[in-house]
């Protein structure tokens, strides 16, 4: 007894490599149908669904339709029938041999070459949900997208051979976008008091942007305070910080004095208006900065020291005072009540320590 009771299918390897294995198998079978057809001189061949399933038992009806459509899209065959799943037959002709008119087949309303407009009450079949389940997509998720899908395609008034295929693609796209959003949300974190920019962020600002390291350090407390008060979460704090510092640095460098020769602080010295704009970028009010001027001038007049940019010194001084001011505001009410019997502490260290802890604009 032969182990191969049926006539084997002979597939051309080069054809399979060009069209695809499934397409080569179906094309071989269609070629045999054409060779044995008894329809005279017509180039159009009609094959019933029973014949197709008998000779192609390893495929379901929707697979045959899908592969036949693929052959048509690749310009190998022409189709004149409605989808096999609906018409129960396949009417085809090899491209280049379709000189005779295509036979007329009964088609559903709004049929255009086998394509149909979507019905107002269209619903996907169970096969669609089974395919979506292979991607772990719940039925409820797909059904939520159904009304919008139907409305969209009815408004466009375009026919399609397979609304199920279009629906699956739409659901897959929405599902992947949702998964991406969830992944981003999981990576997001709230700003906290101990936050520090990464080493990569510092290198970008210092080495690539040429920003003073002390300037960057002074920008950290105000950045933390701003985003903690807003209560937002993000997965890109380092990027936000880089943009924040670059913006401040650009304004700062434009605001600084052009004359960098060391000189003592004048009696009537006042910060430049552009310096207040730099402070405003850090959410430090002009009123707060003005309050610091008198003490700043008094200290540096008495010290007799000379510097190239007093605006730079003052900017550093105000930022430090602002950071300390905000930290004091964030102390708990309980701690403040306990300290009512003691003198109110306005600073943790002297003004001299504030202003001489490191040298700017050197």
C-alpha positions in Angstrom: 0.0 0.0 0.0 1.3 3.4 -0.9 2.0 5.8 2.0 0.9 8.7 -0.3 -2.7 7.9 -1.3 -3.2 11.3 -3.1 -1.5 13.1 -5.9 1.2 15.3 -4.3 1.4 19.0 -4.8 4.5 20.0 -6.7 5.7 23.5 -5.7 8.4 25.6 -7.4 10.9 26.7 -4.8 11.7 29.9 -6.7 8.0 30.7 -7.0 7.5 30.1 -3.3 10.5 32.4 -2.5 9.0 35.1 -4.8 5.3 35.0 -3.8 5.3 33.1 -0.5 4.8 29.5 0.3 1.0 29.7 0.8 0.6 31.8 -2.4 2.6 29.3 -4.4 0.5 26.3 -3.2 -2.8 28.0 -4.1 -1.5 29.2 -7.4 -0.4 25.6 -8.3 -3.8 24.3 -7.4 -5.6 27.1 -9.4 -3.4 26.2 -12.4 -4.5 22.6 -12.3 -8.1 23.7 -12.1 -7.6 25.9 -15.1 -5.9 23.1 -17.1 -8.9 20.7 -16.4 -11.6 23.3 -16.8 -14.5 22.6 -19.2 -15.6 26.1 -20.0 -14.6 26.5 -23.6 -12.5 29.5 -24.5 -13.3 31.6 -21.4 -10.3 32.7 -19.4 -12.4 32.9 -16.2 -12.5 29.8 -14.1 -15.2 29.2 -11.4 -14.5 26.9 -8.5 -17.1 26.0 -5.9 -16.3 26.1 -2.2 -16.8 22.4 -2.0 -14.1 21.8 -4.6 -11.8 24.2 -2.8 -12.1 22.5 0.6 -11.8 19.1 -1.0 -8.5 19.8 -2.7 -7.3 22.2 0.0 -8.4 20.5 3.2 -5.6 22.0 5.3 -7.0 25.6 4.9 -10.2 27.1 6.2 -12.4 29.2 4.0 -11.1 32.5 5.3 -7.5 31.3 4.6 -8.3 30.6 1.0 -9.9 34.1 0.6 -6.9 35.7 2.3 -4.3 34.0 0.1 -6.4 34.5 -3.1 -6.6 38.2 -2.3 -2.8 38.2 -1.7 -2.3 36.8 -5.2 -4.6 39.4 -6.6 -2.7 42.2 -4.8 0.6 40.9 -6.2 -0.9 41.1 -9.7 -0.8 37.3 -10.4 -4.5 36.6 -10.7 -7.7 38.6 -11.2 -10.9 38.0 -9.2 -14.5 38.7 -10.2 -16.5 37.0 -7.4 -17.4 38.2 -4.0 -15.3 36.9 -1.1 -15.4 33.1 -0.9 -16.7 33.3 2.7 -19.8 35.0 1.3 -20.3 33.8 -2.3 -19.3 30.2 -1.8 -17.2 30.2 -4.9 -14.0 31.6 -6.4 -14.0 33.1 -9.9 -10.5 33.8 -11.1 -8.3 34.4 -14.2 -4.6 34.6 -14.6 -3.5 38.1 -15.2 -2.8 38.8 -18.8 -5.4 36.2 -19.9 -8.5 38.2 -19.0 -9.5 39.4 -22.5 -13.0 38.0 -22.1 -15.4 39.9 -19.9 -15.7 38.7 -16.3 -18.8 36.6 -15.5 -21.5 38.4 -13.6 -22.2 37.1 -10.1 -24.9 38.0 -7.7 -23.4 40.2 -5.0 -24.6 41.8 -1.9 -25.9 45.4 -2.1 -23.2 48.1 -2.4 -20.8 45.5 -3.9 -17.9 46.9 -5.8 -15.7 44.2 -7.3 -16.4 42.0 -4.2 -16.1 44.8 -1.7 -18.9 46.0 0.5 -19.8 49.1 2.5 -20.0 48.5 6.2 -23.4 48.0 7.6 -24.7 50.2 10.4 -25.2 47.2 12.7 -22.0 45.5 11.6 -20.5 43.0 14.2 -17.2 41.1 13.9 -17.5 37.3 13.9 -16.3 34.9 16.6 -13.2 34.2 14.5 -12.2 37.8 14.9 -12.4 37.6 18.6 -10.4 34.3 18.6 -7.7 36.0 16.6 -7.6 38.9 19.0 -7.4 36.6 21.9 -4.2 35.2 20.5 -2.7 38.7 21.3 -4.3 38.6 24.8 -6.7 41.3 23.8 -10.0 41.0 25.8 -13.3 40.9 24.0 -14.5 43.9 26.0 -11.6 46.1 24.8 -12.5 45.3 21.1 -16.2 45.9 21.7 -15.5 49.4 23.1 -13.8 50.3 19.8 -16.7 49.0 17.6 -19.1 52.0 17.6 -16.3 54.4 16.6 -15.0 52.0 14.0 -18.4 51.6 12.3 -19.1 55.3 12.4 -15.7 56.2 10.9 -16.1 53.9 7.9 -19.7 54.7 7.3 -18.8 58.4 7.1 -16.0 57.6 4.6 -18.4 55.5 2.6 -15.6 53.2 1.3 -16.1 49.5 0.5 -13.9 46.8 1.7 -13.4 43.1 1.1 -12.9 42.3 4.7 -14.1 44.5 7.5 -12.9 41.9 10.0 -9.3 42.4 8.8 -9.6 46.1 9.1 -11.2 45.8 12.6 -8.4 43.5 13.8 -5.7 46.0 12.6 -7.5 48.8 14.4 -7.9 47.0 17.6 -4.2 45.8 17.5 -3.0 49.4 17.0 -5.1 50.7 19.9 -4.1 47.9 22.2 -0.4 48.5 21.5 -0.8 52.3 22.1 -2.5 51.5 25.4 0.3 49.2 26.5 2.8 51.8 25.6 0.9 54.4 27.7 0.8 52.0 30.7 4.5 51.3 30.4 5.3 55.0 30.4 3.0 55.6 33.4 4.8 52.8 35.3 8.1 54.5 34.7 6.9 57.9 35.8 7.7 59.0 39.3 6.9 62.0 41.5 9.5 64.6 42.3 11.1 64.2 45.7 13.3 66.3 48.0 16.4 64.1 47.5 16.2 64.1 43.7 19.5 64.6 41.8 20.1 64.9 38.1 21.9 61.9 36.6 25.6 61.9 35.8 24.7 61.9 32.1 22.6 65.0 32.6 25.4 66.8 34.4 27.9 65.9 31.7 25.6 67.2 29.0 25.2 70.5 30.8 28.8 71.0 31.9 30.8 69.4 29.1 28.5 69.9 26.1 26.6 73.1 27.0 29.6 74.7 28.9 27.4 75.7 31.9 29.1 76.5 35.2 28.8 73.5 37.7 27.9 75.9 40.6 25.1 77.4 38.5 23.7 73.9 37.9 23.9 73.0 41.6 22.1 76.2 42.6 19.3 75.4 40.1 18.5 72.0 41.7 16.6 73.2 44.8 14.3 75.6 42.9 13.7 72.9 40.2 12.7 70.4 43.0 10.5 72.9 44.7 8.6 73.9 41.6 7.8 70.4 40.5 6.9 69.2 44.0 4.4 72.0 44.4 2.8 71.0 41.1 2.5 67.4 42.2 3.2 65.9 38.7 4.9 62.7 37.9 7.2 62.2 35.0 9.6 59.6 33.5 11.8 62.4 32.0 13.0 64.5 35.0 16.5 64.7 33.6 15.3 66.0 30.3 13.2 68.6 32.0 16.1 69.7 34.2 18.4 70.1 31.2 15.9 72.3 29.4 15.3 74.3 32.6 19.0 75.0 33.2 19.8 75.8 29.6 17.0 78.3 29.5 18.2 79.9 32.7 21.8 79.9 31.7 21.0 81.7 28.4 19.2 84.4 30.2 21.8 84.6 32.9 24.8 85.0 30.5 22.9 87.8 28.6 22.1 89.6 31.9 25.6 89.7 33.3 27.8 92.8 33.0 30.0 93.1 30.0 32.8 94.7 32.1 34.5 91.9 34.0 37.3 93.9 35.5 37.4 93.5 39.3 36.0 96.6 41.2 34.6 97.3 44.6 30.8 97.5 45.1 29.5 101.0 44.8 27.4 102.6 47.6 24.4 103.0 45.4 24.7 99.6 43.7 21.4 98.0 42.4 20.9 94.7 40.5 20.2 95.1 36.8 16.6 94.6 35.6 17.7 91.6 33.5 18.9 89.9 36.7 15.3 90.1 38.1 14.1 88.3 34.9 16.6 85.5 35.5 15.3 85.1 39.0 11.7 85.1 37.7 12.6 82.0 35.7 13.3 80.3 39.0 10.0 81.5 40.4 11.8 84.0 42.8 9.8 87.2 43.0 11.4 90.6 42.5 10.1 91.8 45.9 12.0 89.0 47.6 15.2 89.9 45.7 14.9 93.6 46.6 14.7 92.7 50.3 18.2 91.2 50.0 19.9 94.2 48.4 20.6 96.4 51.5 22.2 93.6 53.5 24.2 92.5 50.5 25.6 96.0 49.8 26.4 96.6 53.5 28.4 93.4 53.8 30.4 93.8 50.6 31.1 97.5 51.2 32.5 96.7 54.6 34.6 93.8 53.3 36.3 96.0 50.7 36.7 93.1 48.3 36.6 93.5 44.5 34.9 91.3 41.9 34.3 91.4 38.2 30.5 90.8 38.4 28.4 91.9 41.4 25.3 90.7 39.6 26.7 87.2 39.6 27.4 87.5 43.4 24.0 88.8 44.1 22.3 86.1 42.0 24.0 83.4 44.0 23.1 85.1 47.2 19.4 85.4 46.4 19.1 81.9 45.2 20.6 80.5 48.4 18.4 82.7 50.5 15.4 81.6 48.5 16.2 77.9 48.9 16.6 78.4 52.7 13.3 80.4 52.8 11.5 77.6 51.1 13.0 74.9 53.3 11.8 76.8 56.4 8.3 77.0 54.9 8.2 73.3 54.4 9.0 72.5 58.1 6.1 70.9 59.9 3.7 72.9 62.0 4.6 70.8 65.0 8.3 71.7 64.8 7.4 75.4 64.5 5.2 75.3 67.5 7.9 73.6 69.6 10.3 76.4 68.7 8.0 79.3 69.8 9.8 79.7 73.2 13.2 80.0 71.5 14.5 83.0 69.4 13.3 82.7 65.8 16.1 81.3 63.6 16.4 83.3 60.4 19.5 81.5 59.0 21.6 78.5 59.7 24.9 80.3 59.0 26.2 83.8 58.7 26.0 86.1 55.7 29.7 85.9 55.4 29.5 82.1 55.0 26.7 82.5 52.5 28.6 84.8 50.3 32.1 83.5 50.5 31.6 79.7 50.3 32.7 79.5 46.7 33.8 81.9 44.0 31.6 82.6 41.0 32.5 84.2 37.6 36.2 83.4 37.8 
